[in-house]
């Protein structure tokens, strides 16, 4: 019902530890938040202390419990990525347990499971694959392997949303593969400008991740102009309208909160903008993007 937090994982771990038998396997079946929760639980069963202690890069020292991922909605790439994103209860920021130990041991991709996803949600989540794949390709940390995954994921997304029924059985198969490949792409690279801004907004305003991505994408003319044209084509072909958020109604304090929740994501912003990302994405420019773009 909401984005998972580090405290949610701590509660689940405490519940598990009160039982007599340690689980032999963890199965995550659901969307990105559920899959991330299952990955985090798997890691934390075998690593001591609070979950918040492991939010960062390559902190866990021990592999998690054997885990199986079964997505029932596709696009986030959680089924194949090396992170589990959780809202930190103290900082209120979205931070991941970024580790090879977070990766699922087995993934089951069944297109029947995403048949009943509502069209808007299907579109929002599918676009996450498109977004983080092209962000990887536009960054400074790109490499041949991530590029190959990103290129193929983008090609599949284009096939799905350029014409016809984007929820046909063939297109559902393609989306599941695109999502999987997109998750692998960002496992070896980073996202760019879009995802940190989206994370900042969704953290402060409590808006869903993939919907917020689409809101932010509409404002990315300075960073990803060609991809924005393609995104608009997908919207038109799919007859999808993205409800806007009127950022002009928020006072300076609230906008500053969103900015701080964005700028904390240094690695993807450095990937996209370089070491001087704070100068390039300063608060006044950030406000201009949210309110006037």
N, C-alpha and C positions, 0 to 999 in steps of 0.2 A: 504493500500500500504506500510505501515511501522509499526513498533512496536509503540504502543501508549505511549504518554508522559503525565506527569502531566499537562503541558500547553494545550495539546489537550483537556483534560477533562475540564479545566478552560474555554476554548473557548466554548465548548458545553454547559456548565452550564450557561454562560453569554447569549448565544443564547436562551436557554430555559427561562431564567428570563426576557427576553425582550417580551415574549408572555404574553397574558392576563390570561391564565389559567395554573395552575400548573398541570403537568401530573399525571394521576391516576395510570399509570403503565409504566414500561420500558420493552421493549422486545428486547433481544439480539439474533440475528439469524446470525450464521457464525462460524468462527473458534475461537481459543483461545483468540486471540487479540481482536476480536469483542465482545466476551462474557465478557472479562475482562473490556472492555470499558463500556459496558452496566451496569455492576455491579458498576463500579466507579461512573458513572453518577447517578445511583440510590442512592448511599450513599451520594454524594455531594449535591444533591438537598436539603437534609434535614440537612446538616451540613455546617456551615458557614466557610468562609475563603478559602484560596488556597488549592488545592488538595495536594500539596507537604507536607502540614502540617499534613496530615493523613497517610503518608507513614511510616509504622512501625507496631507495634503490639498493637491491641485493643485500638486504639486512638479515633475513632468515638464514640460520646455519644448518638447519635440518630439513630434509624433504618432508612434504606433507603426507597425509594418509592417501592411499590410492583413490583417485577420483575420476568420475565419469560425468561428462557434460552432455546434456540433451536439450538443445535450444528449441523453444516453441515460438520464437520470433527471431528473425535474422537481420543482421546489419551491424550490431555493435562490435562483433568480432571477439566477444568475451570468451567464446568457446575455444579460441586458439591463441589469444594474447597471453602475455606473461605478467599481466597486472590484474589486481582486483581492486576496483575503485570504491573507496569508502569515505563518507563525510567524517572528518575528524571532529570529535565532540567538543574539543577545547578551542581549536582555531576556527572551526566551522568551514574549513576548506575541504575540497575534494582532493584526496591524496590516495595514491595506490600502493599496495604491497607489490612492488615491481621486482619480480624474482623468477628465475627458471623453475623454482619450486611451486610457483602458482599455476603452472601450465597443466591442463587436464591430461591424464594418462590415456584416456579413451574418449572420443567424441562420436556421438551418434547423430547423423544428419538425416532426418526423415521429413520430406516436404509435405507429407500429410499433416504434420503437426502445426504447420503455419497456414493451413488452408483457411481457418476461421478468424484469422487476425483481421480486425477492421481495416478498411482500405487506407484511411488516413494514417493510422499507426504503422501499418505495413510500409507506407511511403516514407514516413519520418525516419523509421529505423533503417530502412534500406539506404537512405541518403547518408547515414553515418558511415557506411562503407565507402561511398563515393568521396565524402569529405576527407576522412582520414587517409585515404589512399592518395588523393592528389596533394594533400598537405605533405605527405612523406616524399613525394616526387619533387616538390618545390623547395625542400629544405636543404640544409647544409650537411646533414648526416646521412644522406642517401647512399645506397650501395647497390651493387648489381642484383643481389638476391631480393632485397626489399623492393627494388624497382620492378623486378619481374612479377612479384606478387601483386604490387599496386597496379601495374599495367593490365594484368589479366582481370583483376577485380573491377577496374574501371570499364574495361571492354564488356564484361558481363552485365554490369549495371546499365551500360548504354544499350545493349541488346534488349534488356528487360523493359526499359522506360522510353524507348524511342517510338514504339508503335505497338498496337494490339493490346491484349489483356495482360496487364503486368502481374496478375495473380493466377495465370494458367499454371498447370502442373509443370510444364517445361520451365517456365519462368521462376517458379518456386524452387525448382532444383538449382537453377542458375544462381538465384539469390543466396541460397544456402552455401554454395561453393564460393561465391563472391565474398560473403561475410567471413568465411573461414580464411580465405586468402588475404583479405584486408586485415584481419587480426594478426596474421603472420607478418604482414608488411610492417606494421607499427611495432611488432616485437623486435625488429632489427633496426628500427629507425625511430623517428618522433613525429608527432603531429605538428601543426603550425600555429597560426594566429587564431583561427576560428575556434578551435577546441578550448583554449584557455579562456577566451571571452565567454563562450557558452558555459563553461564550468563556473565562472564567476557569477554569471546571471542566475544559473540554476541553483547555486549554493545559497545565494541571498534571497532570491524570490521564490524558491522551492518549485520551480518549473521543471517538467520532465526533460531529461538530457537530450533525446533525439529531436523533440519538438523545438527546444531551445537552439539546437544546432541550425535548424532551418530558419529560425528567426535571424540568427547572426549571419547566416550565409547571404541573406538579402542585403546585408550591409557591407559586403566584402569587395566592393568595386575597386578599391585601392590596392588590394592584395591579390585577389584571384579573379580578375575581370573576365577572362575566357571561360573559366569554370562557372562563373555566375550566369553567363549566357546559356550554358548547357543546363544548369539547374532550372532556369526559367523555362527552357524547352520541356524539361521533364514535368514541371508543374502544369504547363499547358496541355501536354499530351495526356497526363493522368487526371486532368480536371480537378486538381487539388488546390485549395486556397489556404494559405498559411495565415492564421489570425495574428495580427500584430500586437506587440507590446508598446504602449505609449510611454517612452522613457522620459518625456518632458514633464510628466506629472510628479516625478521623484525629485526630492530636494537634493542639495549638494552633498549632504551627509550620506544619503542612501547610495547615490552614484559613486561616492568615494568608497563605500563598502564593496560595491561591485567591482570597482577598479582594483582594490587591494586583493580581492578574492581571485582576480584575473592574473595580476602581475606576479603572484606567488609561484606561478607555473613557469619557472625560469628555463627549464630544459627545452620545451617546445617553442617558447618565444625566442630563445637563442638560436634554435634550429631555423626558425623562419626569418628573424630580423638581425641576428648577430649579437655580439656581446653588449652592444649599446641599446638593447631592446627597450630599456626604460626611457631613453631619450626619444626613440622613434615612436613608441607608444606611450606618450606622456598623458597625464590626466586630461588636459584640455582637448587633445586630439581624440582621446577615448570618448569623452562626452559628445564631441561632434559626431563621431561615428554612430553612437547609440541614438542620439536625438534627431539628427538631420539627414542621415543617410537612408 
